[in-house]
Amino acid sequence: MQIPNSKPNSDSEPVSEAERRIRRLALHLSPVACVAAEQLEIAACGGRGKLSVDTPSLSSYMRGKHRDIQEKVFDYFNANPHLQTPVEISKDDHRELCMKQLTGLVREAGIRPLRYVVNDPAKYFAILEAVGGVDMSLGIKMGVQYSLWGGSVLNLGTQKHKDKYFDGIDNLDYPGCFAMTELHHGSNVQGLQTLATFDVMTDEFIIDTPNDGAIKWWIGNAAVHGKFATVFARLKLPTYDTKGVTDMGVHAFIVPIRDMETHQPLPGIEIHDCGHKIGLNGVDNGALRFRSVRIPRDNLLNRFGDVSREGKYTSTLPTVNKRFAATLGELVGGRVGLAYSSVSVLKVAGTIAIRYSLLRQQFGPPNQPEVSILDYQSQQHKLMPMLASTYAFHFATTTLVEKYSQMKKTHDEELVADVHALSAGLKAYITSYTAKSLSICREACGGHGYAAVNRFGILRNDHDIFQTFEGDNTVLLQQVAMDLLKQYQGKFKGGTLAVTWNYLRESMNTYLSQPNPVTVRWEGEDHLRDPNFQLDAFRYRTSRLLQSVVVRLRKHSKTLGDFGAWNRCLNHLLTLAESHIESVILAKFIEAVQSCPDPSSQAALKLVCDLYALDRIWNDIGTYRNVDYVAPNKAKAIHKLTEYLSFQVRNVARELVDAFDLPDYVTRAPIAMRSGAYSQYTQYVGF
């Protein structure tokens, strides 16, 4: 397709600005010719025909090597309908069902997630994706047991802890909690107030909640099922001087909270139920208060810091901040899992909405059959860029999981830093996008989308907290922005750049130079669909934002100080972080397209990738126009091509969602069934 007024093919003469204006004047004088030209162009676009997509090949490329373990999860729940979560269920019943689901998965189906948490994280996240498709509460409960409680023991403890606790955590004899968040402190973990004071006389730590603000809050598994908790507390050691004790910073301790036989709270431990929540009511969140609870010295998870019998502290890391960073760095798997799981939720919601939109017919030309609502441009505008984003996020989070797995094997410091920043950015960006998209999907399905059985309400409520736990999204984006500023500063000091930030090496020179006056006017489809143009545009925007925020921070810090300057520029910094993450996502999508071995699948992915890129560029076209990165006519060409690509993606939308290969049990919305949707829907309500 040649966009009107675009740059001609390479074998044609360029069109001068004068000639362009003459043509435009001619169109104003002859509007009939203009309409005819528009109709001819649409006909030419349609004349290309629909892409042929080999759905099994595309699905195989998407799902990777852990398909078998996911099928094992789905087969187990299909064979046990009594363990399937009904639409209407009370909080207490949901909690008990969720525990039965997890127990059955581990003890009957023989799926043991803990052994994969460290040794094969990619397989663990594949299990988590499948389990979350069964019930998001079950996915979170499994994550609390194995990634948080189990992961903290494996990652923060030493061999003695693994020997003592591994089997019990693995087989669910030791259900546990992850007690970090307090009533007054969530994101600011260094501000936690719970105390762990060492008693040299008894060789014990005394765990105390000094005030109401230090009560551990929102602790998963605490209200009903947990028997142990990894408690994060400030380590206090005696100094034998006028100070009395010294604060060694936040450390992690294993604290039994319930009797193994009677299941009653142990002495000094007060447990309360956080009650009914907006979503995830299969997870029993509770609050914990500790009143002089004594635990053995061996219960300190001592990988990064230890206390001797005499009360002497030792660590291979020299400062409180370094120990704190190492501790939190080992817990980054939670963010990786949330980003990965959020994409799964987006796949389910998008599949339901798109299948319904293909089936549902409404209005049409006079005296002709009604048309599918997905044939309306407005519906395509809602759902097709979303479908493209789902594919983009899939490949980005798959890469993140691969990096995380490599990090766990090598412990490479550069990779650790890269995964920390990338997981923060992807978790924040993807969960926010998914949360907005769930509402769009509900609206796209009209009144039927409001029925609980069609799942949008449940998905939306269960997923909503993904934006908050494992790091509030606004805080995580600030971490990304801070890392970008450090990389920017390091570039000018001759330092090396982390893998994800490599493009900044050139951006301060190439991307910040004056835009090429020729390329800013190129409007041809080949140019606009060139991945180099797309990626350059994304990175140019990030580089401009980075340079401008540096200037603003320097200016405001002179009068407001560093904290005040950061707060004054906060929205700018958040936009910078999101722009960088979008650049990373696009780069990974382009790599995935180029690596796809099947030509049919590669063509489909290229189409979807182009829509993702150009839709993002068009949504922020004001930025590009403000700095003359694109000329007005090029901006119009981008908009027109984006609409055309959206139409082309609509033509293969069924194949693209089928490639997700989600079992009917996972989508399980009557309006999304491949056939007989309305009959199943009417049966559900009693006809």
For each residue, the residues with C-beta under 8 A, 3 or more apart:
1: 41 44 45 48 525 641 644
2: 6 8 9 524 525
3: 6 523 524 525 528 637 640 641
4: 37 41 637 640
5: 15 20 23 24 523 633 636 637
6: 2 3 522 523 524 525 633 637
7: 14 15 521 522 523 524 527
8: 2 12 13 14 15 524
9: 2 12 524
10:
11:
12: 8 9
13: 8
14: 7 8
15: 5 7 8 19 20
16: 19 20
17: 20 21
18: 21 22
19: 15 16 22 23
20: 5 15 16 17 23 24 633
21: 17 18 24 25
22: 18 19 25 26
23: 5 19 20 26 27
24: 5 20 21 27 28
25: 21 22 28 29
26: 22 23 29 30 33
27: 23 24 30 31 33 34 37
28: 24 25 31
29: 25 26
30: 26 27 33 34
31: 27 28 34 35
32: 35 36
33: 26 27 30 36 37
34: 27 30 31 37 38
35: 31 32 38 39
36: 32 33 39 40
37: 4 27 33 34 40 41
38: 34 35 41 42
39: 35 36 42 43
40: 36 37 43 44
41: 1 4 37 38 44 45
42: 38 39 45 46
43: 39 40 46 47
44: 1 40 41 47
45: 1 41 42 48 644 647
46: 42 43
47: 43 44
48: 1 45
49:
50: 651 652
51: 600 603 604 607 648 651 652
52: 600
53: 58 600 601 603 604 652 655 656 659
54: 57 58 598 600 601
55: 58 59 655 658 659
56: 59 60
57: 54 60 61 598 600 601
58: 53 54 55 61 62 598 600 601 604 605 655 656 659
59: 55 56 62 63 658 659 660 661
60: 56 57 63
61: 57 58 596 597 598 601
62: 58 59 394 659 660 661
63: 59 60 66 67 70 661
64: 67 126 398
65:
66: 63 69 70 122 123 126 127
67: 63 64 70 71
68: 71 72
69: 66 72 73 111 123 126 127 130
70: 63 66 67 73 74 126 127 129 130
71: 67 68 74 75
72: 68 69 75 76 109 111
73: 69 70 76 77 105 109 111 127 130 131 134
74: 70 71 77 78 130 133 134 663 665 666
75: 71 72 78 79
76: 72 73 79 80 104 105 108 109 111
77: 73 74 80 83 84 101 134 665
78: 74 75 81 663 665
79: 75 76
80: 76 77 83 84 104
81: 78 84
82:
83: 77 80 97 100 101 104
84: 77 80 81 134 665
85: 89 94 97 98 101 134 135 137 138 282
86: 89
87: 452 453 458
88: 452
89: 85 86 93 94 97
90: 93 94
91: 94 95 276 281
92: 95 96
93: 89 90 96 97
94: 85 89 90 91 97 98 137 281 282
95: 91 92 98 99 223 224 225 281 282 283 284
96: 92 93 99 100
97: 83 85 89 93 94 100 101 282
98: 85 94 95 101 102 135 137 138 141 282 283
99: 95 96 102 103 141 224 225
100: 83 96 97 103 104
101: 77 83 85 97 98 104 105 134 135 138
102: 98 99 105 106 138 141 142 145 172
103: 99 100 106 107 108 172
104: 76 80 83 100 101 107 108 109
105: 73 76 101 102 108 109 111 131 142
106: 102 103 109 110 111 112 113 170 171 172
107: 103 104 110 171 172
108: 76 103 104 105
109: 72 73 76 104 105 106
110: 106 107
111: 69 72 73 76 105 106 127
112: 106 115 116 170 171
113: 106 116 117 124 127 128 142 146
114: 117 146 150 154 166 169 170
115: 112 119 120 170
116: 112 113 119 120 121 123 124 127
117: 113 114 121 124 146 147 150 151 154 333
118: 121 151 154 155 408
119: 115 116
120: 115 116 123 124 405
121: 116 117 118 124 125 333 336 401 404 405 408
122: 66 125 126 401 402 405
123: 66 69 116 120 126 127
124: 113 116 117 120 121 127 128 146 147
125: 121 122 128 129 336 337 340 401
126: 64 66 69 70 122 123 129 130
127: 66 69 70 73 111 113 116 123 124 130 131 142
128: 113 124 125 131 132 139 142 143 147 337 340 341
129: 70 125 126 132 133 139 340 341 344
130: 69 70 73 74 126 127 133 134
131: 73 105 127 128 134 135 138 139 142
132: 128 129 135 136 138 139 140 341 344 345
133: 74 129 130 139 344 348 662 663 666
134: 73 74 77 84 85 101 130 131 138 139 665 666
135: 85 98 101 131 132 138 139 282
136: 132 139 140 279 280 345 458 459 462 463
137: 85 94 98 140 141 280 281 282 283 462
138: 85 98 101 102 131 132 134 135 141 142 282
139: 128 129 131 132 133 134 135 136 142 143 341
140: 132 136 137 143 144 220 280 282 283
141: 98 99 102 137 138 144 145 220 221 282 283
142: 102 105 113 127 128 131 138 139 145 146 147
143: 128 139 140 146 147 148 334 337
144: 140 141 147 148 149 176 177 178 220 221 283
145: 102 141 142 148 149 150 169 172 175 176 221
146: 113 114 117 124 142 143 149 150 151 169
147: 117 124 128 142 143 144 150 151 333 334 337
148: 143 144 145 151 152 177 178 220 230 331 334
149: 144 145 146 152 153 169 175 176 177 178 221 226 228 229 230
150: 114 117 145 146 147 153 154 169 170 176
151: 117 118 146 147 148 154 155 330 331 333 334
152: 148 149 155 156 157 178 230 252 301 331
153: 149 150 156 157 161 162 165 166 169 230 254 301
154: 114 117 118 150 151 157 161 162 166
155: 118 151 152 303 330 331
156: 152 153 230 252 301 303 304 327 330
157: 152 153 154 160 161 162 165 254 301 302 303
158: 161 162 301 302 303
159: 162 163
160: 157 163 164 298
161: 153 154 157 158 164 165 254 301
162: 153 154 157 158 159 165 166
163: 159 160 166
164: 160 161
165: 153 157 161 162 168 169 174 228 254
166: 114 153 154 162 163 169 170
167: 170 171 173
168: 165 171 173 174
169: 114 145 146 149 150 153 165 166 172 174 176
170: 106 112 114 115 150 166 167
171: 106 107 112 167 168
172: 102 103 106 107 145 169 175
173: 167 168
174: 165 168 169 227 228
175: 145 149 172 221 225 226 227 228
176: 144 145 149 150 169 221 226 227 228 229 230
177: 144 148 149 219 220 221 222 226 228 229 230 257 286 288
178: 144 148 149 152 219 220 229 230
179: 216 219 222 229 230 231 232 255 288
180: 189 192 216 232
181: 185 186 216 217 218 219
182: 185 186 192 193 194 213 214 215 216 217
183: 212 213 214 215 217 287
184: 191 193 213 214
185: 181 182 188 189 191 192 193 213
186: 181 182 472
187: 471 472 475
188: 185 191
189: 180 185 192 232 250 324 328
190: 249 250 324
191: 184 185 188
192: 180 182 185 189 214 232 233 234 250
193: 182 184 185 209 210 211 213 214 234
194: 182 207 208 209 210 214 216 231 232 233 234 290
195: 206 207 208 209 210 233 234 236
196: 205 206 207 208 231 233 234 235 236 251 253 300
197: 205 206 208 236 245
198: 204 205 206 235 236 237 238 297 307 311
199: 202 203 204 205 206 294
200: 203 238 310 311
201:
202: 199 294
203: 199 200 296 297 309
204: 198 199 294 295 296 297
205: 196 197 198 199 253 294 295 296 297 299 300
206: 195 196 197 198 199 292 293 294
207: 194 195 196 231 233 253 255 290 292 293 294 295
208: 194 195 196 197 290 291 292 293
209: 193 194 195 214 215 216 288 289 290 291
210: 193 194 195 214
211: 193 214
212: 183 215
213: 182 183 184 185 193
214: 182 183 184 192 193 194 209 210 211
215: 182 183 209 212 287 288 289
216: 179 180 181 182 194 209 219 222 229 231 287 288 289
217: 181 182 183 274 287
218: 181 274 285 287 469
219: 177 178 179 181 216 222 226 229 285 286 287 288
220: 140 141 144 148 177 178 283 284 285
221: 141 144 145 149 175 176 177 224 225 226 283 284 286
222: 177 179 216 219 226 229 257 271 284 285 286 287 288
223: 95 271 272 273 274 284 285 286
224: 95 99 221 273 284 286
225: 95 99 175 221 284
226: 149 175 176 177 219 221 222 229 257 258 284 286
227: 174 175 176 256 257 258 260 263
228: 149 165 174 175 176 177 254 255 256 257
229: 149 176 177 178 179 216 219 222 226 254 255 257 288
230: 148 149 152 153 156 176 177 178 179 252 253 254 255 301
231: 179 194 196 207 216 252 253 254 255 288 290
232: 179 180 189 192 194 250 251 252 253
233: 192 194 195 196 207 250 251 253
234: 192 193 194 195 196 247 248 249 250 251
235: 196 198 247 248 249 250 251 300 305 307 313
236: 195 196 197 198 245 246 247 248
237: 198 245 246 248 307 311 313
238: 198 200 244 245 311
239: 243 244 245 246
240:
241: 244
242:
243: 239 246
244: 238 239 241
245: 197 236 237 238 239
246: 236 237 239 243
247: 234 235 236
248: 234 235 236 237 251 305 313 320
249: 190 234 235 320 323 324
250: 189 190 192 232 233 234 235 324 327
251: 196 232 233 234 235 248 300 301 305 327
252: 152 156 230 231 232 300 301 327
253: 196 205 207 230 231 232 233 295 299 300 301
254: 153 157 161 165 228 229 230 231 295 299 301
255: 179 207 228 229 230 231 269 290 293 295 299
256: 227 228 260 266 295
257: 177 222 226 227 228 229 265 266 269 271 288
258: 226 227 263 264 265 266 269 271
259: 262 263 264 265 266
260: 227 256 263
261:
262: 259
263: 227 258 259 260
264: 258 259
265: 257 258 259 269 270 271
266: 256 257 258 259 269 293
267: 293
268: 290 291 292 293 294
269: 255 257 258 265 266 288 289 290 291 293
270: 265 288 289 290 291
271: 222 223 257 258 265 286 287 288
272: 223 286 287 289
273: 223 224 284 285 286 287
274: 217 218 223 277 285 286 287
275:
276: 91 281
277: 274 280 281 285 465
278: 461 464 465
279: 136 458 460 461 462 463 464 465
280: 136 137 140 277 283 461 462 465
281: 91 94 95 137 276 277
282: 85 94 95 97 98 135 137 138 140 141
283: 95 98 137 140 141 144 220 221 280
284: 95 220 221 222 223 224 225 226 273
285: 218 219 220 222 223 273 274 277
286: 177 219 221 222 223 224 226 271 272 273 274
287: 183 215 216 217 218 219 222 271 272 273 274
288: 177 179 209 215 216 219 222 229 231 257 269 270 271
289: 209 215 216 269 270 272
290: 194 207 208 209 231 255 268 269 270 293
291: 208 209 268 269 270
292: 206 207 208 268
293: 206 207 208 255 266 267 268 269 290
294: 199 202 204 205 206 207 268
295: 204 205 207 253 254 255 256 299
296: 203 204 205 299
297: 198 203 204 205 300 307 309
298: 160
299: 205 253 254 255 295 296
300: 196 205 235 251 252 253 297 306 307
301: 152 153 156 157 158 161 230 251 252 253 254
302: 157 158 305 306 307
303: 155 156 157 158 330
304: 156 315 316 317 323 326 327
305: 235 248 251 302 313 314 315 317 323
306: 300 302 313 314 315
307: 198 235 237 297 300 302 311 312 313 314
308: 311 312 313 314
309: 203 297
310: 200
311: 198 200 237 238 307 308
312: 307 308
313: 235 237 248 305 306 307 308
314: 305 306 307 308
315: 304 305 306 318 323
316: 304
317: 304 305 322 323 326
318: 315 322
319: 322 323
320: 248 249 323 324
321: 324 325
322: 317 318 319 325 326
323: 249 304 305 315 317 319 320 326 327
324: 189 190 249 250 320 321 327 328
325: 321 322 328 329
326: 304 317 322 323 329 330
327: 156 250 251 252 304 323 324 330 331
328: 189 324 325 331 332
329: 325 326 332 416 420
330: 151 155 156 303 326 327
331: 148 151 152 155 327 328 334
332: 328 329 335 336 404 419 420 423
333: 117 121 147 151 336 337 404
334: 143 147 148 151 331 337 338 470
335: 332 338 339 423 424 426 427 470 471 476
336: 121 125 332 333 339 340 397 400 401 404 419 423 427
337: 125 128 143 147 333 334 340 341
338: 334 335 341 342 427 431 466 469 470
339: 335 336 342 343 397 400 423 426 427 430 431
340: 125 128 129 336 337 343 344 397 400 401
341: 128 129 132 139 337 338 344 345 466
342: 338 339 345 346 393 427 430 431 434 463 466
343: 339 340 346 347 390 393 394 397 430 434
344: 129 132 133 340 341 347 348
345: 132 136 341 342 348 349 434 438 459 462 463 466
346: 342 343 349 350 386 389 390 393 430 433 434 437
347: 343 344 350 351 390 394 657 660 662
348: 133 344 345 351 352 455 459 662 666 667
349: 345 346 352 353 434 437 438 441 455 456 459
350: 346 347 353 354 383 386 387 390 437 441 657
351: 347 348 354 355 657 660 662 667 672
352: 348 349 355 356 441 445 454 455 456 667 669 671 672
353: 349 350 356 357 383 441 444 445 449
354: 350 351 357 358 374 383 387 653 654 657
355: 351 352 358 359 654 657 667 671 672 673 674 677
356: 352 353 359 360 444 445 448 449 669 671 672 677
357: 353 354 360 372 373 374 379 383 444 445
358: 354 355 372 374 653 654
359: 355 356 372 671 677
360: 356 357 372 373 445 446 671
361: 364 369 370 371 372 373
362: 370 371 373
363: 370 371
364: 361 368 369 370 371
365: 368
366:
367:
368: 364 365
369: 361 364
370: 361 362 363 364
371: 361 362 363 364 375 376
372: 357 358 359 360 361 375
373: 357 360 361 362 376 379
374: 354 357 358 379 380 383 650 653
375: 371 372 379 650
376: 371 373 379 380
377: 380 381 643 646 647
378: 381 382
379: 357 373 374 375 376 382 383 444
380: 374 376 377 383 384 646 647 649 650
381: 377 378 384 385 646
382: 378 379 386 440 443 444
383: 350 353 354 357 374 379 380 386 387 440 441 444 653
384: 380 381 387 388 611 646 649 650 653
385: 381 388 389 611 612 615 646
386: 346 350 382 383 389 390 437 440 441
387: 350 354 383 384 390 391 608 649 653 656 657
388: 384 385 391 392 608 609 611 612 615 649
389: 346 385 386 392 393 433 437 612
390: 343 346 347 350 386 387 393 394
391: 387 388 394 395 589 605 608 609 612 656
392: 388 389 395 396 585 586 588 589 608 609 612
393: 342 343 346 389 390 396 397 426 430 433 585
394: 62 343 347 390 391 397 398
395: 391 392 398 399 588 589 591 592
396: 392 393 399 400 426 430 584 585 588 589
397: 336 339 340 343 393 394 400 401 426 430
398: 64 394 395 401 402
399: 395 396 402 403 588 591
400: 336 339 340 396 397 403 404 419 422 423 426
401: 121 122 125 336 340 397 398 404 405
402: 122 398 399 405 406
403: 399 400 406 407 415 418 419 422
404: 121 332 333 336 400 401 407 408 419 423
405: 120 121 122 401 402 408 409
406: 402 403 409 410 412 415
407: 403 404 410 411 412 415 416 419
408: 118 121 404 405 411
409: 405 406
410: 406 407 415
411: 407 408 416
412: 406 407 415 416
413: 416 417
414: 417 418 496 498 499
415: 403 406 407 410 412 418 419 499
416: 329 407 411 412 413 419 420
417: 413 414 420 421 483 498
418: 403 414 415 421 422 498 499 500
419: 332 336 400 403 404 407 415 416 422 423
420: 329 332 416 417 423 424
421: 417 418 424 425 479 480 483 498 500
422: 400 403 418 419 425 426 500 584
423: 332 335 336 339 400 404 419 420 426 427
424: 335 420 421 427 428 471 476 477 479 480
425: 421 422 428 429 476 477 480 577 580 581 584
426: 335 339 393 396 397 400 422 423 429 430 581 584 585
427: 335 336 338 339 342 423 424 430 431 470 471 473 476
428: 424 425 431 432 467 471 473 474 476 477 480 577 581
429: 425 426 432 433 477 578 581 582 585
430: 339 342 343 346 393 396 397 426 427 433 434
431: 338 339 342 427 428 434 435 463 466 467 473
432: 428 429 435 436 467 473
433: 346 389 393 429 430 436 437
434: 342 343 345 346 349 430 431 437 438 463 466
435: 431 432 438 439 460 463 464 466 467
436: 432 433 439 440
437: 346 349 350 386 389 433 434 440 441
438: 345 349 434 435 441 442 456 459 460 463
439: 435 436 442 443 460
440: 382 383 386 436 437 443 444
441: 349 350 352 353 383 386 437 438 444 445 449 456
442: 438 439 445 449 450 456 457 460
443: 382 439 440 446 449
444: 353 356 357 379 382 383 440 441 449
445: 352 353 356 357 360 441 442 448 449 454 456 671
446: 360 443 449
447: 450 451
448: 356 445 451 454 671 681
449: 353 356 441 442 443 444 445 446 454 456 671
450: 442 447 454 456 457
451: 447 448 454
452: 87 88 455 457 458
453: 87 669 670 681 684
454: 352 445 448 449 450 451 669 670 671 672
455: 348 349 352 452 458 459 667 668 669
456: 349 352 438 441 442 445 449 450 459 460
457: 442 450 452 460 461
458: 87 136 279 452 455 461 462
459: 136 345 348 349 438 455 456 462 463
460: 279 435 438 439 442 456 457 463 464
461: 278 279 280 457 458 464
462: 136 137 279 280 345 458 459 465
463: 136 279 342 345 431 434 435 438 459 460 466
464: 278 279 435 460 461 467
465: 277 278 279 280 462 468 469
466: 338 341 342 345 431 434 435 463 469
467: 428 431 432 435 464 472 473
468: 465 472 473
469: 218 338 465 466
470: 334 335 338 427
471: 187 335 424 427 428 475 476 479
472: 186 187 467 468 475 476
473: 427 428 431 432 467 468 476 477
474: 428 477 478 574
475: 187 471 472 478 479
476: 335 424 425 427 428 471 472 473 479 480
477: 424 425 428 429 473 474 480 481 573 574 577 578
478: 474 475 481 482 570 573 574 577
479: 421 424 471 475 476 482 483
480: 421 424 425 428 476 477 483 484 577 580 581
481: 477 478 484 485 549 573 574 576 577
482: 478 479 485 486
483: 417 421 479 480 486 487 498 501
484: 480 481 487 488 501 504 546 576 577 580
485: 481 482 488 489 546 549 550 553
486: 482 483 489 490
487: 483 484 490 491 497 498 501 504
488: 484 485 491 492 504 508 546 550
489: 485 486 492 493
490: 486 487 493 495 496 497
491: 487 488 495 497 504 505 508
492: 488 489
493: 489 490
494:
495: 490 491
496: 414 490
497: 487 490 491 501 502 504 505
498: 414 417 418 421 483 487 501 502
499: 414 415 418 502
500: 418 421 422 584
501: 483 484 487 497 498 504
502: 497 498 499 505
503: 506 507 539 583 587
504: 484 487 488 491 497 501 507 508 543 546
505: 491 497 502 508
506: 503 509 510 511
507: 503 504 510 511 512 539 540 542 543 546
508: 488 491 504 505 511 512 543 547
509: 506 512 513
510: 506 507 513
511: 506 507 508 536 539 540 543 544
512: 507 508 509 543 544 547
513: 509 510
514:
515: 519 520 627 628 629
516: 519 520
517: 520 521
518: 521 522
519: 515 516 522 527 533
520: 515 516 517 628 629 630 631 634
521: 7 517 518 631 633 634
522: 6 7 518 519 527 528 634
523: 3 5 6 7 527 528 633 634 637
524: 2 3 6 7 8 9 527 528
525: 1 2 3 6 528 529 641
526: 529 530
527: 7 519 522 523 524 530 533
528: 3 522 523 524 525 533 534 614 637 638 641
529: 525 526 534 606 610 614 641
530: 526 527 533 534
531: 534 535 590 593 609 613
532: 535 536
533: 519 527 528 530 536 537
534: 528 529 530 531 537 538 586 590 610 613 614 617
535: 531 532 538 539 583 586 587 590 613
536: 511 532 533 539 540
537: 533 534 540 541 613 617 624 629
538: 534 535 541 542 579 582 583 586 613 616 617
539: 503 507 511 535 536 542 543 583
540: 507 511 536 537 543 544 629
541: 537 538 544 545 579 620 623 624
542: 507 538 539 545 546 576 579 580 583
543: 504 507 508 511 512 539 540 546 547
544: 511 512 540 541 547 548 623 627
545: 541 542 548 549 572 575 576 579
546: 484 485 488 504 507 542 543 549 550 576
547: 508 512 543 544 550 551
548: 544 545 551 552 572
549: 481 485 545 546 552 553 569 572 573 576
550: 485 488 546 547 553 554
551: 547 548 554 555
552: 548 549 555 556 565 568 569 572
553: 485 549 550 556 557 565 566 569
554: 550 551 557 558
555: 551 552 558 565
556: 552 553 559 560 564 565 568 569
557: 553 554 560 561 562 564 565
558: 554 555
559: 556 564
560: 556 557 563 564 565 567 568
561: 557 564 565
562: 557 565 566
563: 560 566 567
564: 556 557 559 560 561 567 568
565: 552 553 555 556 557 560 561 562 568 569
566: 553 562 563 569 570 573
567: 560 563 564 570
568: 552 556 560 564 565
569: 549 552 553 556 565 566 572 573
570: 478 566 567 573 574
571: 574 575
572: 545 548 549 552 569 575 576
573: 477 478 481 549 566 569 570 576 577
574: 474 477 478 481 570 571 577 578
575: 545 571 572 578 579
576: 481 484 542 545 546 549 572 573 579 580
577: 425 428 477 478 480 481 484 573 574 580 581
578: 429 477 574 575 581 582
579: 538 541 542 545 575 576 582 583
580: 425 480 484 542 576 577 583 584
581: 425 426 428 429 480 577 578 584 585
582: 429 538 578 579 585 586 616
583: 503 535 538 539 542 579 580 586 587
584: 396 422 425 426 500 580 581 587 588
585: 392 393 396 426 429 581 582 588 589
586: 392 534 535 538 582 583 589 590 609 612 613 616
587: 503 535 583 584 590 591
588: 392 395 396 399 584 585 591 592
589: 391 392 395 396 585 586 592 593 605 609 612 613
590: 531 534 535 586 587 593 594 609
591: 395 399 587 588 594 595
592: 395 588 589 595 596 605
593: 531 589 590 596 602 605 606 609
594: 590 591
595: 591 592
596: 61 592 593 601 602 605
597: 61 602
598: 54 57 58 61 601 602
599: 602 603
600: 51 52 53 54 57 58 603 604
601: 53 54 57 58 61 596 598 604 605
602: 593 596 597 598 599 605 606
603: 51 53 599 600 606 607
604: 51 53 58 600 601 607 608 652 655 656
605: 58 391 589 592 593 596 601 602 608 609
606: 529 593 602 603 609 610
607: 51 603 604 610 611 645 648 649 652
608: 387 388 391 392 604 605 611 612 649 656
609: 388 391 392 531 586 589 590 593 605 606 612 613
610: 529 534 606 607 613 614 645
611: 384 385 388 607 608 614 615 642 645 646 649
612: 385 388 389 391 392 586 589 608 609 615 616
613: 531 534 535 537 538 586 589 609 610 616 617
614: 528 529 534 610 611 617 618 638 641 642 645
615: 385 388 611 612 618 619 642 646
616: 538 582 586 612 613 619 620
617: 534 537 538 613 614 620 621 624 638
618: 614 615 621 635 638 639 642
619: 615 616
620: 541 616 617 623 624
621: 617 618 624 625 630 635 638 639
622: 625 626
623: 541 544 620 626 627 629
624: 537 541 617 620 621 627 629 630 635
625: 621 622 628 629 630 632 635
626: 622 623
627: 515 544 623 624
628: 515 520 625 631
629: 515 520 537 540 623 624 625
630: 520 621 624 625 634 635 638
631: 520 521 628 634 635
632: 625 635 636
633: 5 6 20 521 523 636 637
634: 520 521 522 523 630 631 637 638
635: 618 621 624 625 630 631 632 638 639
636: 5 632 633 639 640
637: 3 4 5 6 523 528 633 634 640 641
638: 528 614 617 618 621 630 634 635 641 642
639: 618 621 635 636 642 643
640: 3 4 636 637 643 644
641: 1 3 525 528 529 614 637 638 644 645
642: 611 614 615 618 638 639 645 646
643: 377 639 640 646 647
644: 1 45 640 641 647 648
645: 607 610 611 614 641 642 648 649
646: 377 380 381 384 385 611 615 642 643 649 650
647: 45 377 380 643 644 650 651
648: 51 607 644 645 651 652
649: 380 384 387 388 607 608 611 645 646 652 653 656
650: 374 375 380 384 646 647 653
651: 50 51 647 648
652: 50 51 53 604 607 648 649 655 656
653: 354 358 374 383 384 387 649 650 656 657
654: 354 355 358 657 658
655: 53 55 58 604 652 658 659
656: 53 58 387 391 604 608 649 652 653 659
657: 347 350 351 354 355 387 653 654 660
658: 55 59 654 655 661
659: 53 55 58 59 62 655 656
660: 59 62 347 351 657
661: 59 62 63 658
662: 133 347 348 351 666 667
663: 74 78 133 666 667
664: 667 668 673 674
665: 74 77 78 84 134 668
666: 74 133 134 348 662 663
667: 348 351 352 355 455 662 663 664 672 673
668: 455 664 665 672
669: 352 356 453 454 455 672 673
670: 453 454 673 677 678 680 681 684
671: 352 355 356 359 360 445 448 449 454 677 681
672: 351 352 355 356 454 667 668 669 677
673: 355 664 667 669 670 676 677 680
674: 355 664
675:
676: 673 679 680
677: 355 356 359 670 671 672 673 680 681
678: 670 681 682
679: 676 682 683
680: 670 673 676 677 683 684
681: 448 453 670 671 677 678 684 685
682: 678 679 685 687
683: 679 680 686 687
684: 453 670 680 681
685: 681 682
686: 683
687: 682 683
